[in-house]
């Protein structure tokens, strides 16, 4: 393999490591070497995802369990500083956003366009694979998407959660003239609202219990926001073309299904209880399509185009920034109801 760089690449780097549930430690680790078809990326910014928080606070998400020290973080941007064999040295210096998925590319799911469901997936910060709260990472060259200089490092990193919203909007299959109901006005709810707006939907109703979130969500795609209890009667009258749940709360899911028109679509994004009772007779008699979202497929080019054009706003979602040494504070930022999106600035831009 060959490695090139603009300036020397150090042999060691900083890494913020989750040792066990609730315990973070800064460590010095070797800088990884890019393999065949890979690039070495100097990490710029990393967004904090709810999954990172869950691993930190609970040590697991469903059957994905932290059993050994792991580096968290998967919403990442940076700069290519080295390449492996088979990758053009012209890529050195590219500012990139990384798709954190590494599917096998050989199984039936991969071969039929469902690579996000690859049973052999390697995904940043999902046990046992390390993530990006560190100075350098490697990635397949075709998963490192070049971003224009008009996009900040933070916007480039947040293309990952935007991808969740874009995939949810794709699964909802909505467009101009449709109405969309979204439960949850947090970061993913805001990404979904912006994503359906980008598909031409103008009637986007978002529900949330938190006053500050309901007030803020109208800046991120919602045409109006409602309180799940105080506005329950109004919500019950809605017959949305699609309902997208970003809360994972059983009452929200059931309410949303009841507010979906016949032949409409329910998209489950939030992960709550492993099992929940659903109004199956209503689902059957209304012929409601119920589906889920697990990651995404081929969303980065679309996300870059939408963000560059101004159709989607990501920088405005950032409410707190932390250096790498304060990852633990970043993981606790969601305790503030005014927080929307925390970002870890690993290596500030040189610009």
C-alpha positions in Angstrom: 0.0 0.0 0.0 1.0 3.6 -0.4 0.4 6.5 1.9 0.8 10.2 1.1 -0.1 13.3 2.9 0.1 17.1 3.0 2.5 17.4 5.8 3.7 14.7 8.1 1.3 12.2 9.6 2.0 11.4 13.3 2.4 7.8 14.5 0.0 8.3 17.5 -3.2 10.1 18.0 -5.8 11.0 20.7 -8.8 8.8 21.2 -11.8 9.2 23.5 -12.6 5.7 24.7 -15.7 4.3 26.4 -14.1 1.8 28.9 -17.4 0.6 30.3 -20.8 2.0 30.9 -20.5 5.6 32.1 -16.7 5.7 32.0 -14.8 7.7 29.3 -11.0 7.9 29.1 -8.6 9.8 26.8 -6.0 7.4 25.4 -3.1 7.6 23.0 -3.5 5.1 20.1 -1.6 4.4 16.9 -2.7 6.2 13.8 -4.4 3.6 11.6 -3.0 2.8 8.1 -5.3 2.9 5.1 -5.8 -0.5 3.5 -6.4 -1.2 -0.2 -9.1 1.1 -1.5 -9.2 3.2 1.6 -8.4 6.7 2.7 -6.9 8.1 5.9 -9.0 11.0 7.2 -8.0 13.6 9.8 -11.2 14.0 11.7 -12.7 17.5 11.8 -16.1 17.5 13.5 -18.2 14.7 14.9 -21.9 15.1 15.8 -23.2 13.4 19.0 -25.9 10.9 18.2 -28.5 9.4 20.5 -26.9 6.0 20.0 -23.6 7.4 21.4 -25.5 8.6 24.4 -27.3 5.3 24.9 -24.0 3.3 24.7 -22.4 5.7 27.2 -25.3 5.7 29.7 -26.7 2.1 29.3 -23.9 0.1 27.6 -26.1 -1.3 25.0 -28.8 -0.8 22.4 -31.0 -3.9 22.1 -28.7 -6.8 21.3 -25.8 -4.5 20.4 -23.8 -4.6 23.7 -20.6 -2.9 24.7 -18.4 -5.7 26.0 -14.9 -4.1 25.4 -13.5 -0.6 25.3 -14.9 1.3 22.2 -14.5 4.7 20.6 -17.9 6.2 20.0 -19.0 8.7 17.3 -20.1 8.1 13.8 -21.4 11.5 12.4 -18.1 12.6 10.9 -16.4 15.0 8.6 -12.7 15.6 8.0 -9.9 15.9 5.4 -8.2 13.1 3.5 -4.5 13.0 4.4 -3.5 9.6 3.1 -4.5 6.9 0.6 -4.1 3.2 0.4 -3.3 1.2 -2.7 -5.7 1.7 -5.6 -6.8 5.2 -4.5 -5.6 8.2 -6.5 -3.3 10.5 -4.6 -5.3 13.4 -6.0 -7.8 12.7 -3.1 -5.3 14.0 -0.6 -6.6 17.3 0.6 -10.3 16.5 -0.1 -12.7 17.7 2.6 -15.1 14.8 3.1 -18.1 13.6 4.9 -18.0 9.9 5.8 -20.8 7.4 5.4 -20.1 5.3 8.5 -21.3 2.0 6.9 -19.0 -0.7 5.5 -21.3 -3.4 4.1 -19.9 -6.6 2.7 -21.1 -5.8 -0.8 -21.5 -9.5 -1.5 -24.6 -10.7 0.3 -28.1 -10.8 -1.1 -29.1 -7.6 0.7 -26.1 -5.7 -0.7 -26.7 -7.1 -4.2 -30.4 -6.1 -4.2 -29.9 -2.5 -3.1 -30.5 -3.0 0.6 -26.9 -2.6 1.8 -28.1 -0.9 5.0 -29.5 -4.3 6.0 -26.3 -6.2 5.3 -25.9 -8.9 8.1 -22.1 -8.4 7.9 -22.1 -4.7 8.3 -19.3 -2.9 10.0 -20.5 0.5 11.3 -18.5 3.1 13.2 -19.2 3.1 17.0 -21.3 -0.1 16.9 -19.7 -2.9 18.9 -17.2 -4.2 18.3 -16.1 -1.5 15.8 -14.5 1.8 16.9 -15.9 5.1 15.9 -14.6 8.6 15.3 -14.0 10.4 18.6 -10.3 10.4 17.7 -7.8 12.3 15.5 -7.7 9.9 12.5 -9.9 7.2 10.9 -9.8 5.1 7.8 -12.7 4.6 5.4 -13.4 3.1 2.0 -12.6 5.7 -0.5 -16.1 5.5 -2.1 -17.7 6.1 1.3 -15.7 9.4 1.7 -17.8 12.0 -0.1 -16.1 15.2 -1.2 -18.0 18.3 0.1 -17.7 21.8 -1.3 -16.0 24.6 0.6 -19.3 26.3 1.2 -20.2 23.5 3.7 -18.8 23.8 7.2 -17.1 20.9 8.9 -20.2 20.7 11.2 -22.7 20.6 8.3 -20.6 17.9 6.6 -20.7 15.8 9.8 -24.5 16.3 10.2 -25.1 14.8 6.8 -25.2 11.5 8.6 -28.3 12.3 10.7 -29.8 14.1 7.7 -29.4 10.8 5.9 -31.7 9.2 8.4 -34.3 11.9 7.6 -33.8 11.5 3.9 -34.3 7.7 4.1 -37.4 8.2 6.3 -38.8 10.6 3.7 -38.0 8.1 1.0 -39.8 5.3 2.9 -42.8 7.6 3.5 -42.9 8.3 -0.3 -44.5 11.7 0.1 -44.5 14.8 -2.2 -46.3 18.1 -3.0 -49.8 18.2 -1.6 -49.3 15.6 1.0 -49.5 16.0 4.8 -46.9 14.5 7.1 -47.2 14.1 10.9 -44.0 13.7 12.9 -43.7 12.7 16.5 -40.7 14.1 18.2 -39.1 17.5 17.7 -35.5 16.5 18.6 -32.6 16.4 16.1 -34.0 13.4 14.1 -37.5 14.9 14.0 -36.0 18.1 12.7 -34.0 16.2 10.0 -37.2 14.4 9.0 -39.1 17.6 8.8 -36.5 19.2 6.6 -36.3 16.1 4.5 -40.0 15.9 3.7 -40.0 19.7 3.0 -37.2 19.1 0.5 -39.6 16.6 -1.3 -42.2 19.4 -1.7 -44.4 18.7 1.4 -45.7 22.0 2.8 -48.0 20.7 5.6 -45.7 19.2 8.2 -47.1 18.8 11.7 -44.7 17.9 14.5 -45.7 16.9 18.1 -43.6 17.1 21.2 -44.0 17.6 25.0 -41.2 20.1 25.4 -42.2 23.7 24.8 -38.8 24.9 23.6 -38.6 22.1 21.0 -42.1 22.8 19.7 -41.2 26.5 19.4 -37.9 25.7 17.6 -39.1 23.1 15.2 -40.9 25.6 13.0 -37.4 26.9 12.1 -36.6 23.4 10.8 -39.4 22.4 8.4 -42.5 22.2 10.6 -45.5 24.3 9.5 -47.0 23.9 12.9 -46.3 22.1 16.2 -48.7 20.5 18.7 -48.6 19.2 22.3 -49.5 15.5 22.4 -51.9 15.9 25.3 -53.1 19.5 25.2 -53.7 19.2 21.5 -54.9 15.6 21.5 -58.3 16.4 20.0 -56.7 18.2 17.1 -54.2 15.4 16.5 -57.0 12.9 16.5 -58.7 14.7 13.6 -55.6 14.6 11.4 -55.5 12.1 8.5 -51.9 12.4 7.4 -50.6 10.8 4.2 -47.6 9.7 6.3 -46.7 9.5 9.9 -43.0 9.4 11.0 -42.3 8.5 14.6 -39.0 9.8 15.9 -39.9 9.4 19.6 -40.0 5.6 20.1 -42.8 6.2 22.7 -45.7 3.7 22.5 -48.4 6.3 23.0 -47.0 8.5 20.2 -46.8 5.5 17.8 -50.4 4.5 18.5 -51.7 8.0 18.2 -49.8 8.5 15.0 -51.2 5.4 13.4 -54.7 6.5 14.3 -54.0 9.8 12.6 -52.9 8.2 9.4 -55.3 8.1 6.5 -56.4 4.9 4.8 -53.6 3.7 2.5 -51.1 5.9 4.2 -47.7 5.0 5.5 -46.2 4.8 9.0 -42.4 5.0 9.3 -40.9 4.0 12.6 -37.5 5.8 13.1 -37.3 6.1 16.9 -36.3 3.0 18.9 -38.3 2.5 22.1 -39.7 -0.7 23.5 -38.8 -3.9 21.8 -42.5 -4.8 21.7 -45.6 -2.6 21.9 -49.3 -3.1 21.3 -50.6 -1.7 18.1 -54.2 -1.1 16.7 -53.9 -4.0 14.2 -57.5 -4.0 13.2 -57.3 -0.3 12.3 -54.0 -0.9 10.4 -55.7 -3.7 8.5 -59.0 -2.0 7.7 -57.3 1.2 6.6 -54.6 -0.7 4.7 -51.9 1.3 6.4 -48.3 0.5 5.4 -46.0 0.2 8.5 -42.3 0.1 7.9 -39.1 1.0 9.7 -35.9 2.9 9.1 -32.5 1.3 9.8 -29.7 3.6 8.6 -29.9 4.6 4.8 -28.8 3.8 1.3 -27.0 6.3 -1.1 -28.1 9.4 0.7 -24.9 11.5 0.9 -25.0 12.9 -2.7 -28.6 14.0 -2.1 -27.8 15.5 1.3 -24.8 17.4 -0.1 -26.9 18.8 -2.9 -29.8 19.9 -0.6 -27.5 21.4 2.0 -25.4 23.3 -0.6 -28.5 24.7 -2.3 -29.9 26.0 1.0 -32.9 23.7 0.9 -31.7 22.1 4.2 -30.1 24.0 7.1 -27.6 22.0 9.3 -25.3 24.7 10.9 -28.3 26.2 12.7 -29.0 23.0 14.5 -25.7 23.1 16.4 -26.3 24.3 19.9 -23.1 23.3 21.7 -19.5 22.5 20.7 -16.9 20.6 22.7 -13.2 19.7 22.2 -12.2 16.1 22.1 -11.1 16.2 25.7 -14.7 17.0 26.7 -16.6 14.1 25.0 -18.2 13.2 28.2 -19.7 16.7 28.5 -20.9 16.4 24.9 -22.6 13.1 25.7 -24.5 14.7 28.6 -25.5 17.8 26.6 -29.0 16.3 25.8 -30.0 16.8 29.5 -30.5 20.4 28.6 -34.0 20.8 27.0 -32.6 23.7 25.0 -30.0 21.5 23.4 -30.6 20.5 19.8 -27.3 19.1 18.5 -23.9 18.8 20.2 -20.8 18.6 18.1 -17.3 17.5 19.1 -14.7 19.6 17.3 -11.8 17.2 17.1 -9.5 19.2 14.9 -10.6 22.8 14.1 -10.5 23.8 10.5 -7.3 25.4 9.3 -9.2 27.9 7.3 
